Amino acid sequence: MLLYHSALALLALAGTASSHATMFGVSVNGEDQGDGRDKYIRTPATNDPVRDLQSPNLVCNTNGGRAAPSFVKAAAGDTLAFRWFHFNPSDPGDILDPSHKGAVLTYIAPFTEGNGAIPIWSKLAQQGFDGEGATIKMIANGGKVEFSLPKALAPGKYLIRQELLALHMADFRGDTNPGRGAESYPSCVQVEVTSSGDALPDQDFDFNRGYKYDDPGLFFNIYVPFDTYTPPGPPIWDAEA
């Protein structure tokens, strides 16, 4: 069993060179909004993962504090799809190494020109393991992850953060094993919402305090059989409450 586990870990390490991912664009109700890099997406300087849970880069990645010049326009209740890629956005197969099984988490916060590393976030959606990892489903969907804006969401400008959470090395804690641990690929999109609702995100979640190295959603072994997996962070925000 130890040899088997070690072999799996080595395979995971072998895939890291081709594993990285970043966000390319957004669709609103199926309508492509075009290449959003450095337009409405706060595009990171690299497509590398973030492992340091105390780093402000965990929130909106590198360049997270650099506001983009425009916003995606959407209405409360609309379905948005965020599309990810590895190096070549024109290659539908170049998305994420399939060894990087894990979750996809989506958060929202009132718009800020800062890097978002303050307690302002609420969780909009999460996908973990339902038969297979959410990242594998994302790859099969051409790099797209869909979610809906709450119908009761108040009008205004927001940051929406989506995170690919790869767990191929999460059987080791990132604080005790340098170079190991869960890999976070976060990206933030600027969205302007029209609405007649009045619900404002109020969970005030803080990633740098709320994500812990021993969190079972971050310190998790995908190489042994398991029945359940609970992603890190707060529960999904109930905008109707």
Buried (B, 14 or more C-beta within 10 A) or exposed (E): EEEEEEEBBEEBBEBBEEBBBBBBBBBBEEEEBEEBBEBBBBBBEEBBBBBEBEBBBBBBBBBBBBBBEBBBEBBBBBEBBBBBBBEEBEEEEBBBBBBBBBBBBBBBBBBBEBBBBBEBBBBBBBBBBEEEBBBBBBBEBEBBBBBBBBBBBBBEEBBBBBBBBBBBBBBBBBBEEEEBBBBBBBBBBBBBBEBEBEBBBEBEBBBBEBBBBEBEBBBBEBBEEEEEBBBBBBEBBEBEE
